[in-house]
Amino acid sequence: MSTSSNLMGTALFISRVHYPNSAEWFGYGTQLMGIPALTLSMYDFTQNQTDFATWGNLAYASWALGAVLVDHVFKVEYRDPLRPGIMVPYVAGYYFAIGLQAAAQYESGLIPWAIAGTCCVINTAASLYAHKKGTDFRR
């Protein structure tokens, strides 16, 4: 789950710079990744098999729900003009969730952890790239 959500986020940030007409779809995909994350978390809870990954997936699902509410249900404009009271928790929640998902892969072994961690770093680098290009506030 960690790798796929990080790859979707990476695609979102890169598309904002190079394929702005596709960015909205990657944004939807990034938020929709909350569904399998929630499903995996709920499965862990019903099986009494919670672990670190359960909490990472639950954090991601929570962020995705918040993102859907802010972006699509209530249509809160927080990017332009910038509203730090919304933007900071939105962005912090995202990076906390993907970081927790990646860190949780350590329980599965060094290789899964390295793959997930690398994808998380690439996602963050893509975000910084989009920010540097001035495209990080687009929807």
C-alpha positions in Angstrom: 0.0 0.0 0.0 2.8 2.4 0.9 4.6 2.1 -2.5 1.4 2.5 -4.5 0.2 5.6 -2.6 3.7 7.1 -3.0 3.9 6.4 -6.7 0.4 7.9 -7.2 1.5 11.0 -5.3 4.7 11.2 -7.4 2.7 11.0 -10.6 0.5 13.8 -9.3 3.4 16.2 -8.6 5.1 15.5 -11.9 1.9 15.8 -13.8 1.3 19.3 -12.3 4.5 20.4 -14.0 4.5 18.5 -17.3 0.9 17.3 -17.9 -1.3 19.8 -16.1 -4.5 18.5 -17.8 -3.9 15.1 -16.2 -3.0 16.4 -12.7 -6.6 16.4 -11.5 -7.0 12.7 -12.3 -3.8 11.8 -10.4 -5.2 13.9 -7.5 -8.4 11.8 -7.5 -6.2 8.7 -7.6 -4.1 9.9 -4.7 -7.3 10.4 -2.6 -8.9 7.1 -3.8 -5.8 5.3 -2.5 -7.5 5.9 0.9 -10.1 3.2 0.1 -7.6 0.2 0.0 -5.8 1.7 3.0 -9.0 1.8 5.0 -9.9 -1.7 3.8 -6.6 -3.1 5.0 -6.8 -1.3 8.3 -10.3 -2.6 9.0 -9.3 -6.1 8.0 -6.4 -5.9 10.5 -8.8 -4.7 13.2 -11.4 -7.4 12.6 -8.7 -10.1 12.7 -7.1 -8.6 15.8 -3.8 -8.4 13.9 -3.0 -4.7 14.2 0.5 -3.7 13.6 2.5 -0.6 12.6 1.2 -0.9 9.0 -2.4 -0.8 10.3 -1.8 2.6 11.7 0.0 3.9 8.6 -2.9 2.8 6.4 -5.4 4.3 8.9 -3.4 7.6 8.8 -3.5 7.6 5.0 -7.2 6.8 4.9 -7.9 9.6 7.4 -5.9 12.1 5.3 -7.7 11.0 2.2 -11.1 11.4 3.8 -10.1 14.9 5.0 -8.8 15.7 1.5 -12.1 14.6 -0.1 -14.0 16.7 2.4 -11.9 19.8 1.9 -11.4 19.5 -1.9 -14.7 18.1 -3.1 -17.5 18.2 -0.5 -17.0 21.6 1.1 -14.8 22.9 -1.8 -12.6 24.9 0.5 -10.2 27.2 -1.3 -6.9 27.1 0.6 -4.3 27.3 -2.1 -5.0 30.7 -3.6 -5.1 32.7 -1.5 -3.0 30.6 0.8 -4.8 29.7 4.0 -2.1 28.2 6.3 -4.6 27.0 8.9 -5.9 24.5 6.3 -2.8 24.0 4.1 -0.4 23.1 7.0 -2.5 20.3 8.5 -3.4 19.1 4.9 0.2 18.8 3.9 1.5 17.7 7.2 -1.2 15.0 7.4 -0.2 13.7 4.0 3.5 13.5 4.7 2.9 12.0 8.1 0.7 9.3 6.6 3.0 8.4 3.7 6.0 8.4 6.0 4.3 6.2 8.5 3.3 3.8 5.8 6.8 3.6 4.5 8.3 3.2 8.0 5.9 0.4 8.7 7.4 -1.7 6.0 10.4 -2.3 8.1 8.4 -5.0 9.9 8.2 -6.9 6.6 12.0 -6.8 6.1 14.8 -4.6 4.9 14.0 -4.9 1.2 10.3 -3.8 1.5 11.3 -1.0 3.8 14.0 0.2 1.4 11.6 0.1 -1.5 8.8 1.9 0.4 11.3 4.4 1.8 12.8 5.2 -1.6 9.3 5.7 -3.1 8.5 8.1 -0.2 11.7 10.1 -0.8 11.0 10.2 -4.5 7.4 11.4 -3.8 8.8 14.2 -1.5 11.4 15.1 -4.1 8.6 15.3 -6.8 6.6 17.6 -4.5 9.6 19.9 -4.0 10.2 19.9 -7.8 6.5 20.9 -8.3 6.9 23.6 -5.7 10.1 25.0 -7.3 8.3 25.1 -10.6 5.4 27.0 -9.0 2.8 24.4 -9.7 2.2 23.1 -6.2 -0.9 25.2 -5.6 -2.9 24.0 -8.6 -5.8 21.7 -8.2 
